[in-house]
């Protein structure tokens, strides 16, 4: 059996990162930590949050959202509401909607 022949690609278009809204529900901890403005919002409401992120458990937690940590007692809903309010202002300033 012969392999199919495909015509060569006419042009390659590099993928473009589409801005999306940040929140404590839909954004990973790593994503918020990597964005300097979002990180400042989280640090303002939850001082020392990222300073304690090291070791083997931190690697797993980075892919989780802050909201998913509420069930384990590592974050409080009231505090995350304030973080979300700050992130909503950041999203609005950037022209991004939820």
N, C-alpha and C positions, 0 to 999 in steps of 0.2 A: 504494500500500500504506500502510495506516495503522499508526502506531506502537502497540504494545500499551499498554494502560492498567493501571497497577499501583496497588493501594490504598496510601494513605499509611502510612508506618511508624507503628506504635502507640507505640513508645518507642525511644529510642536508648540503648544501654548502651556506655559508653566502654570500650575495651579495658583490660585489667588486666595489668600486667607480672607474670609468674609467676617467682618466684625459681628459679634453676637453679644447679647446682654449677659452681664455677669450677675450672679446671685449665689446665695449660700445653698440653694437647692440644686441648681443645674451646673455649677462650676466646681471643678475639683479644687482641693486645697492647693495643689501644685500650681494650677492655673492662676489662682488668686495671688499666690506667693510670687509668681513670675511677673506680674503686672505691678509696677511700682506704686501706682495710685491706688489700686485695689488693696495692695498689701498695707499701705498706710492707713486705709479705712479700717481694715481688720485689726491692725495693731492698736489703733486708737481705742477701739471698743473692747479688745481682748489683748491687753498688753502681755508681751512675752510669748505669744502664741507660736511664732515661727522660731524663736530662740530654742525652744524645747523640742524642735522637730529634728531628731537625729536618732541613729540606731536602726535596727532591723524593722521595728514596728512603724517607724516614720515612713519608710518606703511604701508600705501598704496604705497608710493613712493618706498619703499624698494623692492617691487616686480616688479617694472618697470625698464626698461633699461635707461641709460643716454640718448640714442638717442631719446627715446620717450618723453623726457622732452624738446627737442629743440622746438617743436611746441608751448610750453607754455612759452618760453623765459627763462627757467631756466638753459639752457646750450647752448653753441654756437658750431656750427659744426666745426669751425677751431680749437677750443680747444680740442674737442673730437677726431679730427684727430691726434693731438699730443699724447693724451692719448692712442689711438689705436696703434700708432707707438711704444710707450713704452710697451704696453701689447703684441704686436707682438714680441718684443725682449725677453720679459719674457717667452712667449710661446715657442720661439725657444730655449731658454736656458733650458727649461723643456722638450724639445723634443716633443712638442704637435703642431699639425698643425690645421689650420682652416678647 
